[in-house]
Amino acid sequence: MTDVDSVESKLARAAEADEAEARRLLTEAREGIARLRERGDADADRLDALETDVEQRLRAVGERDAYDGGGVEGAATNPDDEDAP
């Protein structure tokens, strides 16, 4: 059964996890929030705050991957390379 504590635990663990694990934990947290909303088991304002945190962290994970050099080097990273895509 999902409760606010388990959602918060997933958020905390996601902060220390690698990208794939963080995405999994954050997705599970998002699903847990949806279940809590359906059941009416938690304060709506608290769930809104948790949901905002989950969405921000998912974006951060995506940005972290983008800045870690996951892309192809091209003209933007090698402006002196005439053959760069």
Secondary structure in CASP SS format (residue, H / E / C, confidence):
PFRMAT SS
TARGET T0000
AUTHOR 0000-0000-0000
METHOD secondary structure of the structure
MODEL  1
M C 1.00
T C 1.00
D C 1.00
V H 1.00
D H 1.00
S H 1.00
V H 1.00
E H 1.00
S H 1.00
K H 1.00
L H 1.00
A H 1.00
R H 1.00
A H 1.00
A H 1.00
E H 1.00
A C 1.00
D C 1.00
E H 1.00
A H 1.00
E H 1.00
A H 1.00
R H 1.00
R H 1.00
L H 1.00
L H 1.00
T H 1.00
E H 1.00
A H 1.00
R H 1.00
E H 1.00
G H 1.00
I H 1.00
A H 1.00
R H 1.00
L H 1.00
R H 1.00
E H 1.00
R H 1.00
G C 1.00
D C 1.00
A C 1.00
D C 1.00
A H 1.00
D H 1.00
R H 1.00
L H 1.00
D H 1.00
A H 1.00
L H 1.00
E H 1.00
T H 1.00
D H 1.00
V H 1.00
E H 1.00
Q H 1.00
R H 1.00
L H 1.00
R H 1.00
A H 1.00
V H 1.00
G H 1.00
E H 1.00
R H 1.00
D H 1.00
A H 1.00
Y H 1.00
D C 1.00
G C 1.00
G C 1.00
G C 1.00
V C 1.00
E C 1.00
G C 1.00
A C 1.00
A C 1.00
T C 1.00
N C 1.00
P C 1.00
D C 1.00
D C 1.00
E C 1.00
D C 1.00
A C 1.00
P C 1.00
END
